[in-house]
C-alpha cells in the first residue's frame, strides 16, 4: 500500500539524522532520508529540525496512486497462489 512520507536532506546529514533518530528514517542510497508520517506527526517531525535543509518534499499519494498500488498488490497475491 502507498504511504505518506517526507523526503529530507541537508548538507549536514549527521546532524539531521541525529535530530530525527526517533522517527526511524529510511536512508536512500544517495543519503536522502525518507520518513513515513501520519497526518498528526508532520508538524512534530518538522518542528524538531534545526539543521538547514537542502531538500524537503512531502509525498501524499493521490487517489490514482493508491488505486494502482491496491490493484497491483491484489494481482500479485493472485499470482502467488
Secondary structure in CASP SS format (residue, H / E / C, confidence):
PFRMAT SS
TARGET T0000
AUTHOR 0000-0000-0000
METHOD secondary structure of the structure
MODEL  1
X C 1.00
X C 1.00
X C 1.00
X C 1.00
X E 1.00
X E 1.00
X E 1.00
X E 1.00
X E 1.00
X C 1.00
X C 1.00
X C 1.00
X H 1.00
X H 1.00
X H 1.00
X H 1.00
X H 1.00
X H 1.00
X H 1.00
X C 1.00
X H 1.00
X H 1.00
X H 1.00
X C 1.00
X C 1.00
X E 1.00
X E 1.00
X C 1.00
X C 1.00
X C 1.00
X C 1.00
X C 1.00
X E 1.00
X E 1.00
X E 1.00
X E 1.00
X C 1.00
X C 1.00
X C 1.00
X C 1.00
X C 1.00
X H 1.00
X H 1.00
X H 1.00
X H 1.00
X H 1.00
X H 1.00
X C 1.00
X C 1.00
X C 1.00
X C 1.00
X C 1.00
X C 1.00
X C 1.00
X E 1.00
X E 1.00
X E 1.00
X E 1.00
X E 1.00
X C 1.00
X C 1.00
X C 1.00
X H 1.00
X H 1.00
X H 1.00
X H 1.00
X H 1.00
X H 1.00
X H 1.00
X H 1.00
X H 1.00
X H 1.00
X H 1.00
X H 1.00
X H 1.00
X H 1.00
X H 1.00
X H 1.00
X H 1.00
X H 1.00
X C 1.00
END
